[in-house]
């Protein structure tokens, strides 16, 4: 009889706690984050590759700032930028927030094993965090592909989840530490300092550049005084930055050429339009004419009335202040 009563008490205890346990296991809406497991059932070494692919889509009607974190078996984060896979470029860098426009998708791919190996770096879990985007709706999924088969990565049971009450936030510091007097020091700078015309965050381009001085377009976005300038004789031209994830630019700054008192003012822009590309045409966001108030110590700043996230922005210059070319030390794009 005593054994029977003990068994009955155990049954009652299990019945009371089971609903709570089931509720925890059920995929549910979260305020701003979703965690998931990454299966590890494929073999990885120098002779066998494992492909990891993830994608997330913003199904809401406002921009969403999203961050993907990937966790390795030892609990540390995996932060390597993604690679291109079957013609699709990675737009996500783990641990770095990106802006995803409504109905657009962001992607991440990485290969483990093969000649690159990196098998010990394989992530086994992930977390998607939405840090801004009022009433955003996110849906995400992925897969593991390897020589021993393919496995789906299930995120929130394959269902969208809503993020309510998360509003845009202001960054707490510059995305790059200041390097010299030409650095973009504002907290809401959007361009990561470039070391070439393309990186994982965006692409710099221009109508021309001076090959003799190697003044390539990225120098206007390198967070230092090295300038971009047009080819000799070009007194009109454009300078463009293309974000790989759309951003809402609210303000732009221009810093004039440094350490060249004979030419800096003359080569500075005088009249221009600041534009964004909406997928079909260039949209004018700001127009400036007869600008002559250039100084070495302070960048010229121009606030704009813009609430749309675009991928491409450009400074389209129609004249300079009398020099033989156009030169800009740094073009800052500010916003969120």
HELIX and SHEET records of a PDB file:
HELIX    1   1 UNK A    2  UNK A   25  1                                  24    
HELIX    2   2 UNK A  114  UNK A  116  5                                   3    
HELIX    3   3 UNK A  119  UNK A  121  5                                   3    
HELIX    4   4 UNK A  156  UNK A  158  5                                   3    
HELIX    5   5 UNK A  217  UNK A  221  5                                   5    
HELIX    6   6 UNK A  264  UNK A  267  1                                   4    
SHEET    1   A 4 UNK A  33  UNK A  37  0                                        
SHEET    2   A 4 UNK A 123  UNK A 132 -1                                        
SHEET    3   A 4 UNK A  64  UNK A  72 -1                                        
SHEET    4   A 4 UNK A  77  UNK A  78 -1                                        
SHEET    1   B 4 UNK A  33  UNK A  37  0                                        
SHEET    2   B 4 UNK A 123  UNK A 132 -1                                        
SHEET    3   B 4 UNK A  64  UNK A  72 -1                                        
SHEET    4   B 4 UNK A  98  UNK A 100 -1                                        
SHEET    1   C 4 UNK A 105  UNK A 113  0                                        
SHEET    2   C 4 UNK A  49  UNK A  58 -1                                        
SHEET    3   C 4 UNK A 136  UNK A 146 -1                                        
SHEET    4   C 4 UNK A 149  UNK A 153 -1                                        
SHEET    1   D 4 UNK A 105  UNK A 113  0                                        
SHEET    2   D 4 UNK A  49  UNK A  58 -1                                        
SHEET    3   D 4 UNK A 136  UNK A 146 -1                                        
SHEET    4   D 4 UNK A 161  UNK A 163 -1                                        
SHEET    1   E 5 UNK A 202  UNK A 206  0                                        
SHEET    2   E 5 UNK A 237  UNK A 247 -1                                        
SHEET    3   E 5 UNK A 310  UNK A 320 -1                                        
SHEET    4   E 5 UNK A 269  UNK A 277 -1                                        
SHEET    5   E 5 UNK A 282  UNK A 288 -1                                        
SHEET    1   F 2 UNK A 228  UNK A 229  0                                        
SHEET    2   F 2 UNK A 327  UNK A 328 -1                                        
SHEET    1   G 3 UNK A 300  UNK A 303  0                                        
SHEET    2   G 3 UNK A 249  UNK A 255 -1                                        
SHEET    3   G 3 UNK A 330  UNK A 335 -1                                        
END                                                                             
